[in-house]
Amino acid sequence: MAFIATVSLADGTPMPRFGMGTWYLGESAHAHDRELAALRAGLDAGVRLIDTAEMYGSGAAERLVGEAIRGYNREELFLVSKVYPHNAGRPEIFESVEASLERLGTDYLDMYLLHWRGAVPLSETVECMEELVEDGVIRHWGVSNFDADDLEELYGVFCGDHCAVNQDLYHLGSRGVEYEILPWMRSAGMPLMAYCPLAQAGDLRRGLVSDPAVVEVAHRHGASPLQILLAFVLRDPMVVAIPRSGDAAHVLENIAACDIELSGDDLSLLSSSFPAPAHPVPLDIV
């Protein structure tokens, strides 16, 4: 089994720094068996974090995850799901989390995230999240697609500083979070969950895997360009990567990237093609 490092949440709870995303999984009956095998291959290889959401396939991804984890020790898993913004207040959030739990076949979530900001006041969402923690329905809560200003506002809400993680888009070709968001989160002791670390979403990957710098670093490590993209994100001990794949071989390839340690020369070469931002940039969202 692969060794997967952890990061400590503010309360000391260890969270795996590598997991499996599920965006677009579970939506095709034709792909069901292949996607199920991919998730189980990851679980068998030692992956314990799975990220999903009520939005993904209108619950289809959660049902697939529920099927995949059947037979595994629930206490060893770290399950993350997300609530729609329009369901993030009373009474909808309580109905949403119960529906997610039913689809997943579990009685609690390790982490429950507000998928993105909506019309429900943050104070109401935080109050509801705290109630869910108190009731044992969720163990931690967090947010997704929050910029530094959003996090500042959240921390101004009563119990807002109980937010455990923020999940944002982050990969080599989209480094905007490095300017303000990551430093802010680091000072707060809050890990970043990087979604689309392989730039899975359409044009975001354009030019990345074929870039000469990425290809050269991959050659140095006997790795694939995609593994280098993952290693780049994982170089920061406060970052969690959750790549999505519906293919078992790709999942295992992704896991192997956890063992790649990029050198200073590697990082300099990658930054020559994809430099870190020198000023604030809008948060990338897909």
N, C-alpha and C positions, 0 to 999 in steps of 0.2 A: 504493500500500500504506500501511496505517496505521502511524504511529509508536507503538511500544509501549515504554515505559520499562522499565528493568531495575533490579534490586536486587542488590547483591553479597553472595554467600554468604561465610562466614567465611574461606574459602580464596581469595577474590577472584573466583570463578566468577560471571559474570552470569546472573541468572535473570529471565526476563520477568515483569513485574508484572501481566500479564493473560493468561489462558489459557481454555481450554474444558473444562468439566467433562463427565462422561459418565454420571452416575448415572441409571439407568433407560433409557439408550440401548442399542440392540442387542437389545432383548427382544421386539420385535414384527416379524415378517416383513413385515407390511403397511406398517410405518413405515420399513423398511430404507433404501429409496432416498432418502427425504426426509432421514433422519438422516445418511446418508452425504454427501449434497449439502451439508448444514449444516456438517459438519466440514470439508469441502473448501472451502466458501466462506470459512470462517475462515482456513484455511491460505493460500488465495489472497490474502486481504486482509492477511496478514502475521502472523497469530497463530502462534506457534511452540511454545507450552506446551499440552500436553494432559494432563489428570489423569484417571486411571481406577483400577480396582482389581479384584482377582480376585473380589471379592464381587459386583460389579455384573453381574447377570444370569448369575451363575456362569461368568464369563469371556466372556459375549457382548459386553460393552462393549469389552473388549480386542480381540476379533476385529474388531469394527467399526472401531476405531481403526487396527488393522493394515491393514485394507483402505483406509482413508482416506489414510494416509500413504504408501501405495505410489506410487513415482514422485517423491517429494519427497526432498530432500537430508537424509539422516538426521542428519548432523553439525550441521545448522541447527536441528534440533528439540530440544525439551526434554520428554522423556516421563517422566511420574510414574505409578507404580502403587503399590498397597498390598497388604500381606499380612494375612490373617486372624490374630487373636491366637493361635488354636490351632495355626496353622502357623508361628509365629514362633520356633521352637526347632529343635533337631536331631532328625532330619534333614529335617523337613518344610519348613523355609524354603528349602532348596536345591532341593527338588522344586517348590515353589510358584513361585519366581522363574523357573525354567526353563520351567515351563508358561506363565507370563505372557509370557516372551520369545517362545515359540513362537507364541502367539496374536497377539502384536503384530508378529511378523515381523522382529524385531531381535535383535541379540546383546548389547545392554546397555541398562540403564535409566539415565537421568540422575538420578533420585531414586526411592528405594524407602522407603515409609513403613510403620511398624507402625500398622495401622488404628485400633486402640484397645487399651487394656491388657487383658491376660488373665491366665491362670494361669502362663504361661511367665515365669520370672524375667527382669527387665530385663537383668541381667548376661549371660545366655545369648543373648538377642536381640542385644544390642550386639556381643558377640563374633562372632556369625554375620554381622551386618551388616559388621563390619570385615573379615572374611574375604572377603565378596563384593566389597568395594571393592578389596581387595588382588588378587583374581583378575580384576578388570576387568569383572565381571558387572554391577555398579552403580557409578556414579561418586560418589553421595552417598546418605546415608540420613537419615531423619527420623522423626517421630512424628505422630500425629493424635489428636484428642480428649484432649489432655493439659492438665490444669490446672497452675497454678503449682507446687503441691505435687508433682505428678508430675514436672515438669521439674526441680525441686530434687533429687528422688530420683534421677532419671536422671543428673544431673550428678555424683552421688556414686558412680556406677558407673565402673569403669575404662574410659576412652575414651568415656564418655557425653557428654562435652563436644564430641564430634565430630558430634553431632546438628545437621543443617543447617537444618531447618525444623520448625515445628509447624503442623498444619492443624486449625483449629477453626472452628465455626460463628460467623459474624460478619456482622451487617447492622445497619441503622439501628434496627430494632426489637429487636435483641438485642445490647446493647453491654457485656455483662458482662465480656468479655475486656479492656476498657479499664482496669479497676480494678487488677488485679494481673498478669494474664498478659502483656499487651502491654508494660507497663513492664519486667517481668522479661526478656522476650525482647529488648527494645530494648537493655538493659544487656549482654546476652550477644551482641548483634550477630546475632540469629537472626530472620529474616523470619517473618511469620505468613501462611499460606495461608488465605484466607477462603473456606470453602465455604458454599453457599446465600447468597451475597451479595445475591441478589434475593428472599430468604426464600421459596424455591421450595417448601418443605415445608409444605403444608397450612395450618393455622391461623397459622403464623408470619407469613404475609403479611397477615393480617386487619387492615384499617384502614390499612395503610401506603400503598398506591398512591392511595387516595382521601383521605388526610389533607390538610387545607387547607394546611398548611405545605409538604408535599411538592409539592402541585399548584402552589402559588405559586412555589416555587423552580424548578420545571420550566418554568413560564411565563416566568420571567425569562431563562432560558437557551434558550428555544425547543426544549426537550427533552421527553422523556416522563418520567413519574414513575419508571419503572424505570431509566432512565438516571441519574436523580438518586440512586437507591439505590446504583448502581454507583460513581458519582462520589464519594459519601460514603465508601465503603470505600477507594477509591483515593486519597483525600486524604492518607493516611499513607504516606510513602515506604517504610516497612518492611512494607507489606501487599501481598499478591498476591491478586487476585480471580479466581475460576474459575467463572463462571456456566455453567450447563448449558442448552443449547437444542437442540432437534431440528429447528429451522426456520431456513433460511438467512437470511431477512430479519431474524429476531430476533437471530441471531448478529452480523450487520452492525450492527444497532442497538446491541447491547452494545459492540461495538468502538468505535463513535463516542463512547461515554461516556468513553473515555480522554482525550478532548480537552476535557472539561468541567472547569473550575477553579472550585470553589465559593469564594465570598467569605466573609469573616468574618460579614457580615450573613446570608448564606445559612445558614451553620452555626449561628448563634445561633437563627434561626427554626426550623430542623430540631430543634435541641436543646430548644426550648420545648415541642415535642410529644413528643419521644423523648429525654429527658435521659440524660446519662451516669450511670452508677451512682455513688452516694456511699458505697458499702460493698461488701464482697465478696458476690457472688451465685454460685449454683451454675452450673457450666459447662453451657451448652445443648448438647444432643446430639440428633441425629435419625438 
